[in-house]
């Protein structure tokens, strides 16, 4: 049988993995090289601001807001006060606040909106208020800081800003005292805190949510005096920060804080990244993935808003928290070497993340897009029988089906140039298959299918099998392992065609090389003729077990014979056939063949053919055309 035909038979028939991201540097504005990413829409629009090198909103530095959409960075223009965008939606509407921080007079904010190329005061938001977040319906959460307020909790009031130019107060246990910092994509939930201010001092701060305007207190955070929710998703899960701070001073050397997650009436302290001391969570999406920053620095009075207001610090690290694990985002990039991501400000439901980082000693805003992780959907014998063979055996040629194994255009078959001393490559198209701790030989790789040969295995139990994309590169990404049952033999035939019913003609040839099968088996293809009694045929298959001499697993079998060692029988139409050889197919890897004589007395038509190895039969449905 020609090698090209065997390879065609093996071609496609027409645990949580660590997240990975691509990074997009959003650039900078003219004469304003230092940029901060602050807000993100569901479709990936980004808002933020840029300032001169070394500039700071906290000290009244000049800023220009920007909108990044479809690869274009738009300057919102010059304003008289520092401009800090805090929300953007899919239509490109941006909301934010002008910030004026005076150490003696307190905090002064004023809302603005950027729409149709113009930035202007936002009449729909209360004066001296900062909106936070923006839905596609035009809703925002907002915190109004009254005259003399020294932060967002003293003399503050919370509001829901509707999409119709009006605002509704969000009441708390202390009536008008409240602070709102996030809104869910649907607009049904608002996240914030309920302060209790006595004699102009913050006596307590209860984290809270408002669902359709109704106040809900969230649990307090152990080991911290105060807590606030900072973001919320459509299920009412909320990100936040628990903290301890002496508000009588701008800086408290004993201050501390941790990122937290509120869910179903409970609170989880997310801790910090290794070595860091403090953290804050700033956003959450509908999957419950949380983003924020972790730092060695002590919190100052800006607390979690420092990611929006203060210059990037090399001591700060952006994080993503997913599936119970906090990851340093700088370690999850598949491109953009040299970045230190210092804070993640927001995450959308597509998993994109916006924030701020340092690259080549410059502060830039970034947009991260998750890399779809490769996924193994099934592991089956390469004969692709119906029903499938779901076990593996040593030297068994098998197929993995899934997604993301390679680039969408990749369809690479092994060639002689890929072989080393007749051994199959364990890396093909930067894709590897790992069984246990060993990488196995590969025959074919595409985005959705891999054909590989199993290494020596035990005869029982299971083996974890995974696919590794970008194999051999710094950004290797493994799939979650799939535990596959192991057996001594997993016999199957190969087939010329694959019918969903599982009734398939086995791949067989006459001694002359003529193809055996019903006439017209493949319309317009090779010529097929049925077998006759007394014909000596060769049929091909996989998973027939150990041989003598033993196979060099993962390598091409040498010329000559290597008989399978287990007892076997072959029947055609229920009649035992005389077999002259059953073993490895010379010059192929993981392929077996059986040479037999077609029994006499068979009726014309498709006759079932069954190979039984050590008591294990090939799946039903295989047949041989006889005349």
N, C-alpha and C positions, 0 to 999 in steps of 0.2 A: 504494500500500500504506500502510495506516495506520501512523503512527509507533509506536503502542503495541504493534503486533504485532512490529515489528522489534526493539523493546527486549525483548520477551518472548523472542525467539529468542536473545538474548544473555545471558539470565539463567541461573543455575545449572541444570543438569540434575539433577532429583531424583536456601667460605672460613670460618673460625670467626668467629662474631659475638661481640662483647664481651658478657660475662655481665651481667645486670641482676637486681636484687633489690628486693623490697618489704621494709620494715622494720617490725617491731612493737616498740614501747616496752613493756617488761615492767613498768614502773611502779616503785613502791617500797612499803615497809612503814611503818606508823605510827611517826613519830619516828626513822625510819631512812631518810633520803632517798638515801643513797649506795649503789648496788647494783652487783654484779659478776656476770656470767654465766659459769659455769664448766663446765657439762656439758650434754649433749644426747643424747636417745634417738633411735632410728630413726624413731619416729612424731612427733617434735617436742616431747616433754616436755623442759622445761628446769629445771636446778637451778642455784642460786647462793646468794649471801648479800647482805644489806644491813647497813649500819652507820650510825652517826651521821655527820653531815657532817664530813669531815676525819679520820675514823677509819681505822686501819690494823691489819691482822692482825699485821704485823711488830712492832708495839708493844703488842700485847695488847689492842687495842680490842675492844669488845663487838660481836658480830655475831649476826644471826638468819639461819639458812638459809631458803631458800624453794624451793618446787616450783611451777612454772608449767605448767599442763596444761589444755588446752581453754579457754584464755582466762581461767583463774582463777589468781590468785597466792595460794598458801597459805603462811602463816608456820609454820615448823617449831618456833618457840618459843624461849624464852631458855635458854641454857646457861651454865655457869660459865667456859667458855673459848671463844675465838674458833672459830666453826664454819665450815668450808670444805667444802661438798659437792664431790665430784670425779667422781661417776658417777650416772647415772639411766637407767632402762630404761622400756620401753613400759607396764609395769604400774604405774608411779609409784613403784617402789622407788628410794630414794636412798641412796648411800653417800658417805662423806666422812671427814674427819679433824678432830679438835680440835687446834688448833695452839698451842704455847707455845714462843716463841723467846726464849731468855735469852742475852744476849751473853757471859756468863761460863760458864753451864752447858751451852750448846748448844741443839740442837733437840729438842723433845719433841712427839710426835704420838700420837694415840690414835684408833682407828677408831670410827665410829658408823654406824648405819643409821636411815633414816626410813621407816617402813612403817605403813600403816593409821592415820595421824595421830599416831604416836608416834615420838620420837627416843630412841635408846638405844644403849649400847655394842654393838659388833658382835663377838660371840664367835667368829665364823668367821674373823676376821682376826687375825694375830699382834698381841700387845700392842705398843705403841709403833710402830705401822705406819700408813702412809697408803695406802689403796686408790686406784687410778686407773682410771677407766673402769668400765663395768658392762654386761654383755651381757643379753639377754633371758632367758638361762638362769641368770642370777645370778652369773656369773663376773666377777672383777676381777683386775687386776694389782695388786701391792702392794709397797711398799718399807718395810722395817723399819729404823728408825734406832736403833741401840743407844745405851746411856747414854754420854754424852760426845761423841756425833756432832755435828759443827758444820754439816753439810749432808746432802743425800741421797746423798752418795757416800762419806763417811768413816764407817766402822763401820756399813755398811748391808748388808742382805740382801734378795734379791728373792723374791717368792712369786707363785704362781698361786692365787687364792682360788676354790674351786669353788662351785657353787650349792647344795652340800649341807652347808655349815657347816664345811668343812675347808679347810686350806691346804697346798699342796705347795711345798717349796723349789725354786727355779730356780737350778741350779748353773751356774757359769762356770768359766773356766780357773783361777781362784783359789778354787775350791770355793764357799764360802758368800758370797763378796764379790760383790754385785750390786745393781742398782737397776732397778726396773721402773716404767714411766710410762704405758703404754698397752696396750690389748688389742683384738684385732680383733673385729668383730661376731659372728663364728662362735665365738670363744673359742679358736681353734687357734693363734693367734700372740700373743706378748707382746713389747713393745718396751721397750728400756732401754739400760743401759750396764754394762760390766764393769770396775769399778775395780781398780787395783793400788795398795794402800795400804802404804807403807813408813814405819815410825816415825811413824804418825799423819799422814802427808802423802800426798797423792794423787800418786803417781808417774806413772800413766797412766790413761786412761779410754777403753776400746774400745767403740764403739757395737755393739749386738748385738740379736739376736732369739732367741726361744725358740719353736720350732715343736713343738707337742704336748710341751713340756717339754725338747726337745733344743736345746742351745745352738748358735747360729750367730754368729760374729763378722762384723761389717760392716766395710767399708773405712774407713780413716781419712780425714780431711778435710784437704786441703792447706792450708797456711798457718795452721793452728790446732793447739794442743797437745792438745786433748781433743775428744771428740764423744760424743753420746748420741742414741739414737732416742727419740722422744717419743710416737709414734702409729704404728699399723700397720693395714693393711687385710687383707681375706681372701685376697689374692694374695701377701702378704708384702712389698708396697711399704711403706716407712716414712718418716715425717717425722722431722725431728730438728734438732739444732743442733751446729755445730762452733764451738768457742770456745777462747779463751786467757784464763786467769785465774790470778792469784796467790792461792791459797787460804789463805795465811798471814794475810790481811787480809780484812775484810768488803767493802772497796772497793779496786779496783785501777784507777788512772787509765789504765793501758795495756791494760786488758781489751778484748776484741773478740769478736764472734760473728756467725755467719751462719746463716740457715735453710738446711737441706739436704734432699735427697730421696735415699733409698736405693732402688735398684731393680735386680734381676738382677745383684747382685754389684758394682754401680757406685754411685758417689755423685755427685750434682750439687749444686754450690753455687748456691743460688737468688739470692744477692746481696741487695740491698735495693731499696726504692723510691727514686726520685730524691731527692737531697739527704740522705737518711738514711745512717747510718754502720753500724748493726748491725741484726740481725734474728734471729728465732727462729721455727721452724715447730712448731706444737702439735698438729695433727691432720691426718688424711688419710682420704678415703672410698674406696669400692670403685672409683670412677672415676679414682682417682689425683689428685684435686683436693686441694690442700694449703692450710691456713689457718694464720695466725700473726700476728705483728706486726713492724713495721719502725720503727726509732727513731733519733733523733739522739743519744740518751743512751748512755753507756758501761754495759755490763752490770755489775750488782752481784752479790753472792754468791748471790742467789736465782735468777739466770740465767733460764731459760725459765719457771720457776714464778712469775716476777714478775707475769705476766698473771693469776694466780690469787690472789696474796697482796698485791700492792701497789696503791695508789690509781691511777686512770687519770691519765695524763699527756698534756698537749696536744702533747708532742713525739713521741708514739707514734702509729702508724698501722696499723690492722688491714689485713691483705692476704689475697687469695686468689690462688693460683698454679694456673693451668689452661692446658693446651695450650701450655706453654712460656713463658707470660707471667705476670709478677707484677702484679696490679692493686691499687690503693688502693680498698678497699671503700667508702669514703665517696663515691667518684666514680661508683659503680655503682648508686646508689639511685634508684628511680623515684618515691619519695614521701619524706616526712619531711625536708623541708629544715631545715638548721641542725645536723645531726648531724656530729660528728667521731668516727668509730669508731676506738678506740685499740688494741684487741686482739681477735682472733678466737680463741676457745678450742677450738672443736670444730666438726666438720662431719659430717652424717650422709649416708646413701646417697641420700637424696632431694635432696641439695645444700643443705639448710638449714644455717645457720651461727649459732652462738651466740657472744656475746662482750660486750664492755663498751665504752661510748662516753660522750661528753659532749654533752649537749643542754641549752641554756639554762643553762649553767654548773653543771649537776648531772650527777653520774656515774650512769648507768643501764645496766642490762643490756638487751640487744637480741636479737631473733630475726629473722634474715633468711631469706626464702623466695625461691628463684630464680624469676624471671619466664621462663616458657617462651618461648624466642625464636621469632619467626616464621620459617617455613621455606618455601622455594619448592621444590615437588616436580616441577613441570613447567611449561613454557612452550609453548603450542600456538596455532595459528591458531584464531580465534574460531568458525570453522565446525564445529569439533569433529569433523572427519572421522575415520573409522577405516579405515586407520591414520592417526594424527595428522600434521599439517603442523608440523614442528618448527623451521622457519626463519621469520625476520621480514623484511618488506619495508617500505619507507617508506610511511607512511599505512596500514599494515596493522593491522587491528583484531585483537587477539590476547587470549588468556586465560592467566592464571597460576593454577595450582592449588597449594595448600599448606595450611599451618596457621598460626593466630595472626595473620592479616592485620588483624583487627579484633576487637571484642568479639563474643562468641558470639551475641548477639541482633542484631547489625548486618546489615542487608541493604538497602543504599542505592543507588538508581539515580539517575543524574544528572537534574536537573530544570532548567527554564528559569531558575530563581532561582540556579543554580550557575554559569551562563554569564556571561562577561565579554566583550562585543563578539563574541558568537557563539563564543568560545573555550571549550573544555572546561576544567574545573578540573584543576589538577595536584595538588590536595589534596582528597580526598573522604573524609569520616568520619575525619579525621586519619590518613589513609593516603595514601602517595605511591608511585609507581613510578618508578624511576630507570634510565635507559638511558645507559650511559657516565657523563657528568657532567650530563645533562639530565633533568629531571623531565617525564614525559609525561602527556598528557591522559587522564582517567579517565571511564569510562561507568558502571561498576558496581563496588561493593565489598561483600564479606562476609568472614566469618572465614576461609573456605576458597577463595574465588574472587574474582578481579579481572578485569575487562575493560578494556583500555586501547588506545590508539592509538599506534603507534610513530612517533617523530619522523623527519625525514629521515635516511637511512642511506646508507652506501656500498652497492655492489652485490655485495660479497663480504666474506669474513672473518667475524669474530664481534663481538658487542657484549655487555658485561657488563650484566645486568639484575638489579635487586634491588628488594625491597619495603621501605619504611620505615614502621614503625608509630609511633604517637604523633607523626606528622609535624607539624612546626611548633612542637612543644612542647620543653621543656628535656630531656626524657627520650626523645628520638628513638632508635629501635632499628632498625637495618637488618638484613636477612637477609644471609647470605653471597651474593655475586653469583653468578649463573648465566650462563655464557658461551653465548650463543645465536647460531647461524649466521645470517648475513645473505645475502639474495638480492634480485635486482631485482624479481622477482615471486614470489608464493607463493599462487597462486589456489585458492580454495575456494568452494563454494556454501554458503548457509545452508539449514537444514532445518527442516521443521515438527515433526518428531519425531526422536529420536536412538535408533536401534536398535544394540545392541552389535555386531551383525554388520557394521555400516557400510552396510547397504542402506537408504538413506533417501530419502524424497521431498523434492525441492528446494522451497524456499519460492518460490512463483510465484503470480501473479495474472493474471486476464483484464483487458482494458482497462476492463471494467465494475467492477473491484475484487473480483470473485468469486474465491474461493480455489480453486486447482487442486490436485487430488490424488485418490486413491482414495476412493470413497464410504465414509464411516465412519472416515476416517483417525484422527480424534480422537473417540472415543465420547463423546457428550454435549456435544461442543464445536461449533466452527463447521462450517458446511456446506461440504463439498468435492465437486467434480465433476471428472472427467477432462477433459483437453484434447482438442480435435478438430483435424484437419488444417485449416490455414488460420487457426487462432486466432492472434491476436497477444498474446503473453504477455510479462510482465516477471518475471525471476528475479533473485535477490539473492545477493551474495557479498562476500568480503573478499580483500584481498591481491593485487589485480589490477595494481598498479604505478602508474607515473607517468601524468599526464593533461595534456591541453592544453585550456584553460589549466591551469596547475599548481594542485594542491590547496594550500590553506593548512592544513598538517598540524596536527591537534589542534583544528580549528575546523569548524563546520558548513559544509557545501558550500552555495554560494549557489544560488538558483533559476537554471535554465538548464542547458546541457550542458557537460560537460568530458570529452572522449573519452580513453580510454586510448591511449597513444602506441605501445605495442608491437604488432606484428602478432598477430592472434588468429583463431581459428576456433571455431565451435560446432557440435557434432553431436548429434543426437537419434536414438537407435536406429541409429547408424552413418551417418546421412544428414546432410549439411551443411545447416544451417538458415540462412535469410536473416536477417541482423541489421540492424536500423535504428539501434541505439544501444548502445554499451558504454562506460560511464564512471561518474562519480560519481553517487550518488543524491542529488538536491537536498535540502537542509536536514538532512542527516545527516553525521556525522563517521566517516570510515573505512569507509563503506559504498558498495558499487558495485552497479550494476544493468545488466542486459542485456535489451534489447527485441528479440524475434525472432518469426518466423512458424513455426508448427509444420509440419514437412514433411508432405507427403502420402505415402501408401503404407506407413505404419507399422502394425504389427499392434497389436491391442487388448491393453492390459496395461501393465506397467511397462517403460519403455524407458530404457536408459542415456543420460545426458546428460553431455557432456564439453566443457568450455571449455579451450582450449589457448592460453596467452598466451606469446608469444616462445619457443615450444617446450616450455613447462612445462604439463602437463595438470592439471586438477583431480583429486583422488583418485578412484579407482574406488569405486563403490557408490552414487553419486548417480543418481537416476532420476526420470522424469517419467511420470505416469499418462496414458495416451492411450486414447481410445475410437474 
